[in-house]
Amino acid sequence: MANIIRDLSREFNPAGKPAKPKRVKPTQRQMGAISAKVDSELKERSKGICEVRVRCNGAQAAERAHTIGRKLISHRTTVNDLFHACKACHIWLDETPEGIRFKRQVREIGTTAYVMELWR
């Protein structure tokens, strides 16, 4: 008959699993995320009014619209990458060729600089 081992403490010595490697570079989702600090700066800049004003006349801003797509952004989102917009203007920015061209033009100027010129 086979030898039956009753005391497994001497024979069984499992190795620990290797630690999961830490991610160094942030994901696209993390870079496109809007931090609380950036959100408060955006709301302070807009004072709750739509900054785009193409489909409205300064309606209440309810959404934060990226000027650069979250999949394309190469840095963490700043206040200069966002518009505080109403629903109609946000849809116009994202879904029409004119809105997409508008976002490209504003990116070259800088969103904050564009908004400050608009309000003068």
C-alpha positions as CSV (number, residue, x, y, z in Angstrom):
1,M,0.0,0.0,0.0
2,A,0.9,3.6,-0.5
3,N,2.4,5.7,2.3
4,I,-0.3,8.0,3.6
5,I,1.0,11.3,4.8
6,R,-0.9,12.6,7.8
7,D,1.1,15.8,8.6
8,L,1.0,18.0,5.5
9,S,2.6,21.0,7.2
10,R,6.1,19.7,6.4
11,E,5.4,18.7,2.8
12,F,3.1,21.5,1.5
13,N,4.8,24.9,1.0
14,P,2.9,27.0,-1.5
15,A,4.5,30.0,-3.1
16,G,2.7,33.3,-3.0
17,K,1.3,34.8,-6.1
18,P,3.3,37.5,-7.8
19,A,2.0,41.0,-7.1
20,K,-0.1,42.6,-9.9
21,P,2.1,45.2,-11.6
22,K,1.3,48.8,-10.8
23,R,0.1,50.9,-13.8
24,V,2.4,53.9,-14.4
25,K,0.6,55.7,-17.2
26,P,-3.0,56.8,-16.6
27,T,-5.7,55.3,-18.7
28,Q,-7.6,57.3,-21.3
29,R,-10.6,57.3,-19.0
30,Q,-8.5,58.8,-16.2
31,M,-7.1,61.5,-18.5
32,G,-10.6,62.4,-19.7
33,A,-12.1,62.4,-16.3
34,I,-13.1,65.8,-14.8
35,S,-11.7,66.3,-11.3
36,A,-13.7,68.2,-8.7
37,K,-11.2,71.1,-8.8
38,V,-11.6,71.5,-12.6
39,D,-15.3,71.2,-12.3
40,S,-15.5,74.0,-9.7
41,E,-13.2,76.2,-11.8
42,L,-15.4,75.6,-14.8
43,K,-18.6,76.5,-12.9
44,E,-16.9,79.6,-11.5
45,R,-15.8,80.7,-15.0
46,S,-19.3,80.1,-16.6
47,K,-21.4,81.3,-13.6
48,G,-23.9,78.7,-14.6
49,I,-24.6,80.1,-18.1
50,C,-23.9,78.3,-21.4
51,E,-20.5,79.3,-22.8
52,V,-21.1,78.1,-26.3
53,R,-24.3,80.1,-27.1
54,V,-24.9,78.8,-30.6
55,R,-28.2,77.0,-30.1
56,C,-29.3,79.2,-27.2
57,N,-29.0,82.8,-25.9
58,G,-27.2,82.0,-22.6
59,A,-29.4,79.3,-21.2
60,Q,-28.6,77.5,-17.9
61,A,-25.5,75.3,-18.4
62,A,-26.1,71.7,-17.4
63,E,-23.3,69.8,-19.1
64,R,-19.6,69.8,-19.4
65,A,-18.4,69.4,-23.0
66,H,-14.9,68.4,-23.9
67,T,-13.2,70.3,-26.8
68,I,-11.0,67.3,-27.3
69,G,-12.4,63.8,-27.4
70,R,-11.7,61.7,-24.3
71,K,-10.2,59.0,-26.5
72,L,-7.7,61.5,-28.1
73,I,-6.7,63.5,-25.0
74,S,-3.0,63.2,-24.2
75,H,-3.1,64.9,-20.8
76,R,-5.3,65.1,-17.8
77,T,-8.4,67.3,-18.4
78,T,-8.0,71.0,-17.5
79,V,-10.6,73.8,-17.4
80,N,-9.2,74.9,-20.8
81,D,-10.4,71.6,-22.4
82,L,-14.0,72.2,-21.4
83,F,-17.1,74.2,-22.2
84,H,-20.0,74.5,-19.7
85,A,-22.9,74.1,-22.1
86,C,-26.6,73.7,-22.3
87,K,-28.0,70.4,-23.7
88,A,-28.7,71.8,-27.1
89,C,-25.3,73.4,-27.6
90,H,-23.5,70.2,-26.3
91,I,-25.4,68.1,-28.9
92,W,-24.5,70.7,-31.6
93,L,-20.8,70.5,-30.6
94,D,-20.6,66.7,-30.6
95,E,-22.9,65.7,-33.5
96,T,-22.7,68.3,-36.3
97,P,-19.8,69.0,-38.6
98,E,-20.1,72.7,-37.8
99,G,-19.8,72.0,-34.1
100,I,-16.8,69.7,-34.6
101,R,-15.1,72.4,-36.7
102,F,-15.9,75.0,-34.0
103,K,-14.3,72.8,-31.3
104,R,-11.1,72.6,-33.4
105,Q,-10.9,76.3,-33.9
106,V,-11.5,76.9,-30.2
107,R,-8.8,74.4,-29.3
108,E,-6.2,76.5,-31.2
109,I,-7.2,79.6,-29.3
110,G,-7.8,78.0,-25.9
111,T,-11.3,77.6,-24.5
112,T,-10.8,80.1,-21.6
113,A,-9.3,82.7,-23.9
114,Y,-12.3,82.2,-26.3
115,V,-14.8,82.6,-23.5
116,M,-13.2,85.7,-22.1
117,E,-13.3,87.3,-25.6
118,L,-16.9,86.3,-26.1
119,W,-18.0,88.0,-22.9
120,R,-16.2,91.3,-23.5
